[in-house]
Amino acid sequence: MSASLYRDALAPFVADAQRLLPNGAEIFDAHTHLGLDEDGRSLTLEQLLGQLDDAGATRACVFPLHDPERHPAYRVPNDRVLRWAAESDGRLIPFARLDPAEEPVVEGERCLAAGARGIKLHPRAQAFSFDGPEMDGIFALAEEAGVPILIHAGRGMPPVADGLANLALRHPDVVLILAHGAICDQGILTSRLADHPGVLYDISCFFALDVVELLARVPIERVVFASDPPYGRPSSGLYLALRVATHAGLDEAAMRGLLGATVAGLFDGGSLPPVTPPRRGPTITLAGRLARVYGYGSLAGPAIFAGVMDQAKAMIEMALAVCRDPEPEGMGQALETIGAALTAAQGLLETNNGAPAALDLLFRSMALAATEAPGTVETRKEASTRGELRGAST
């Protein structure tokens, strides 16, 4: 019952993604995990490959979670990821996860010799800053090996932008992938690193407007698709990417770069494409009704993550109240799709293990709400005004 509920509500989003996806575009996920995390989440090789298949993704960068067996120096989880990547028929590009407090250069050299093609740093989980002398050693290692460094730059962080920017600017030959749209300090990082030749921003974000705003701050040639499983899903992350790209008016070449061509070029040829100016302006226009849906959804999602289901259900109900508007003013189709998805999400939250599917429907609904351009259908007020003008002129 719950499977059919989810499948039926998901269908319009799947059809929308198929409509927006350029033919033959390579989908390359820049941010995935394997193994076990201390928070209880986990992902096996088979599960990750299945999720990539669902999204039509051919390849992905992969690294360990915050594994309980990470001491010393992440050796055990790194070896597992290297082994799993070797079993993936080339689909997974392994990164070595390093702890700056535990011989990071030694472990990095060991993993690179064993086949790692990148480095992952997580300053929140490992509780480090970018000002210590060991950080220059890690960056020098990446510089010498010609591999990128992916850095967690999402929630739960103290101000880190200045230390990270100073470090990056001392190492202009290192390609950085700042995860989660660099939301921890998006304004400072995008400004201070604007002249760095190799900073990419992955868009594994829960809030669509973070990605919409990112496209106003950085060249599209430096923005790459990512989904962050097991916390996100490649298929729903792809939907967000396609909606935001279309909302920004990207041409097909730019969209292909975002979805996978930019990261593929980095690993296949070692180069990044030349940049163009940001593709959208500094303002965001939302349809009023959909802005309300987005606002309530942005409260419901974190509540589901935290297991506070009463709060989540209350916020979903408020969003549904918006969707029941008898005067949708041109947003009727979007409100209908979102309303059906959120109704299904409510039902899924009442079932065992229904929260992940409910969260997926909520995530896609928020992406649609944030990117459905207002004014596509003439409102009754506009029609009335035009009628009055015609009457005055006759």
N, C-alpha and C positions, 0 to 999 in steps of 0.2 A: 504493500500500500504506500509506504513512504517513498519507495523507489519510483513508483509511477507519479506520485505527487511532485517529486523533484524533477523528473524527466519532463513532464508536461510544462511546468513553470519555466524550465530552462530553455525549451525549444525556441522561443522568439529571440533569445540572446544568441543562441547558436546560429540561427539563420541570419541575424544581423552581422555577426562576425564573418560568416562566409561571404556575405555581400561586400564587406569592406576589405577583405583580404586580397592583396594583389596576387594574380595568378603566378604560381611558381616561386613565390617569395620564400627564402630560407628563414626559418624561425630558429633562433639560437638564444637559449636562455642563459644569461650571464650570471645567475645567482641561484644555486641549488645546494642542498645538503644531503648527506647520507650518514646513517648511524643512529646513535642515541643521544638525547640531550638530558641534562639534569632535570629539566622541567617535565620530563615524562614523554615528550614527543619523540618520534622516531620515524625513520624511513629506510626501507630496504632498497637494494638495487632494482629488484623487479617492480616495486611500487613506483620508484622514480621514473624508470623507463616507460611504465604504463601511463603515467601522468604526462610525460613528454609526448607519447603517441597520441593521447587524447587531444593535445593542442597542435598536433602536426609538427612538433619541434624535432629537428634532426639532431641537434647537439646542445650541450649545456656545460657550463663550468660547474665544478662540484668540489665541496670541501667538507670537513667534519663539522658536526654540531658541537655544542658545549658538553663534550663527552665526560661522564664520570671517571673514565680511565685515561684522562688527558695527561696526567703526571706520570713520568717526567716528559716535558717538552713536546707534548702531543704526539709522541712517537707511535703509540699503539693506534689511535684513530687515523693518523696520517697513513700508516701502512695499510689499514683497512681500505681507505679511500683509493689509494694507489692500486690495490688489488682489484677492487670493484671496477675502477675505471678501465683496467686492463681486460676485464671480462665484458665490456660494453660494446665491443666492435668499433671502437673509435668515437662513440657518441658522447662520452663524458671526458672532459678536459680537467684533470686533477690539479687542485691547488693544495699547497702545504699550509696548514694552519699553524701559526707560530705564536708563542707566548714570550713577549720581550723579557720576562723575568727568568726564563729557563733556556739558556743557551740557544737563542733564536737563530744565530748565524750558522752554528754547527748543525742544527736540525734542518735549517733551510738548505744548506749544502747537501746534506744526506738525501733529502727528498728530491731535490732537483736532479741529483745524479741517478735517482731511481725512477725518474720519469715525470715528476711534477712540472707543470708549465705555468705556474703562478703562485702567489703568496696571498694568504688571507689573514687579516688582522681584525680583532674585535675589541676595541678599547673599552667597551662597557663590560663585557664578560670577563676580560682579563684585567680590568681596572688599571689601565696605564694611560699616561699622557704622551704627547708627541715631542716632549722637550728633552727626554733622556738621551744619553750618548748611544745607547744600544739601537735607537731608531735610525741613526745615520748608518750604522752597520747593516741593518736590514735593507735599507734603501740602496746602499752601495752594492749589496749582494744582488738585488733585483736588477740594478743598472748593469752590472757585469754580465749577468746571465741573460739579459734581455727579456725578462718576464714581467707581467703586470702585477700590481698589488691591489687587491680588492679590500676596502676598508668599510666596516660598519659605520654608517653615518646617519643612523636613524634615531629612534626615540631612546629615552633613558640616559642621555649623555649630558655631562656638564659642558660648559663652553669649551670647545676644542679647536675652533676654526683658526685662530691665529697661530697656535703651535703647529697644526697640520699644514697650514699654508706656508709657513716659514720653512718647514722641512721639505715640502714638495718643491718649493722654488729653489732650494739648494740642490735639488736633483731633477733638473728639467728633462733628463732623458728617461726617467721612469714613467711608464704609463700607469696612471691611477684609475681605479674604478671605484667611485664613491657610491656606496650602496644607498638604497631607499631615497633616491632623489636628494641626498645630502640634507634632509630636512632638519637635522640637528642644528645646523647653522647655514641654511641654504643661501641667505642673502650675503653673508660675509664670504663664504667659500666661493660662490660663483663670481663675486666681484674680485676678490684677491687672486683667484686662480685663472682669471680671464685670459691672461697672456701665457699661461703654461701650455706647452704644445700637446700634452698628452693626458688630459683629464676627461674621463668618461663618467657619466652619471647613470646608474642603473635605476629603473623605475619600479622596483618592487615596493610599492607604496599602497597603503590601504585607502588613503584619501585621494580621490581623483584630482582635486583642485591643487594638490601639491605638485602633480605632474603638469597640469595645465600652466601653472605659474612657472615651473622650470623651463618650459618652452619659450617663455618671454625673457629668460635670463641667459640662456646658453645656446650655442649653435646646435641645430638638430643633429649635426654630424657627430656630436659628442653625447648623445642620449641613446641608451641601449635598453632593449627589452630584458626584463628579469622578473621572476615571480616568487622566489624565496620559499620553496617547499621545504619542510612540511607545513610552514606557517601560511603559505599561499599556494595557489594552484596555477600551473602554467596556462591552462585553458582560460581561467578567469583573468589572469594577468594579461593574456593576449587580448581579451576583450577590452580591457582598460586601455591598452596600448592603441588598439585600432580606433576606439572612440575618441581618444585624445588627439591622435594624429589627424583624424578627419575633422574634428572640431578646429584644429589649428590650420586647416587648409593645406596640409602637406601634399606635395606632388608624389607620384609613385616612386620615384628614385629615393626621395627622402624617407618615405615610409618603409621601403625595402631596407634602407640603412638602419633605421630604428629597430626593425624586427629581427635583423640578424646579420646583414651584410657587413656592418661596421665591425662587429666582434669577429665574424668569420675572417675578415681581412686582417685583423690583428694577429690571429693565430695561424692563418694560412700564408700570409705574406709579410707579417711583421710591421705593417704600416697602417696608419689611420688616414681617412680621407681629408682633403682640405675643407676648411670651415666656411660657412656663410653666416650672415647676420641672423640673430634670432628671428623666428618665423611669425611671432605674434607680438602684439603690443602689451603694455603693462596693465590693462584693465581686463576684467572678466565679466561677461554679461551672462546672467542666468535668468531663465523664466521664473517668475515669482513663485508659482506653485511648485515647480521642481526644486527651487532653492529650499523651500520648506521641507520637502521630502529628503533632500540631501542632509539638511541639518539634523533632522530626527534620526536618520540612518547613521550619521556620524557619532551619535550617542549610543545607538543600539549595538553597533559592531564591537566597540571595546567592552561593552557589558557582556556580550557573548563570550569573548575571549577570556574575560575574568570569571565567567561562570555565574554572573549576577543576572539570572534569567528573568526575574520579576522586572528589573529595570529594562532589560532588552525587550521584553514583550510589551511593556508600556510604551516604549519609544516606537516600536514597530506599529502599534495601534495608532499612535499619533500620525505616523506617516500614511497609514491606510486612510485615516480621516481626510487627509489632503487628497488622496486619490479618488475619493468618492465625490469630488466637486462636480456639480451638475453643469457648471459653466467653465470648462477647461481652458478656454481661450487659446485654442490651437495646440494644446499639449495633450489632447485626449488620448491619442494612441500611446504616447509614452506613459501617461498615468495609468492606462489600462494594463500595459505590460508590467509596470512596476507593481500595481495593485495585485495582480495575479501572483507575481513572484513573492511578495511580502505575505500574502495570505497563505501560500504554501510554506513559507519560512515559519510562520506561526505554528502551522500544523507539525512541521518537522521538529520544532523545539519541544513538542509534547511527546516525541518518540525517543526510544533509546538510541543514542549515538546519532541523533539527527542534527546536532549543532553544526558540524562541518558543512553539511549541505545547505542548512539555513544561512550560514555565514556567506557561502558562495553566492546564493541568490541575492542576499543583501548587498554584497560587494558589487555585483553586476548592476543592480538597481541604482546604486549610488553613482556608478560610472555613467550610466545612461542619463540620470538626472543632471549631472554636472556638465554634460556635453551635448545635450539636445538643444540646438540653437533656437532661441525664442524668435517669434515673428515669422515663422515659416508658413503659418496659416493666418489669414487676416482675422483680427478680433472683431467682435460685434461692435465695440466702441469705434474702431477705425472705420468699419463699414458704415456706421451711423453718421460719422463725421463726413465721410465722402458724400453720403446722400444729402446732408445738409448743405454742403458746398455746391453740389449740383443744383439743388433747389434755389440757392441764392443766385446762381448764375443764369437761371432761365427766366 
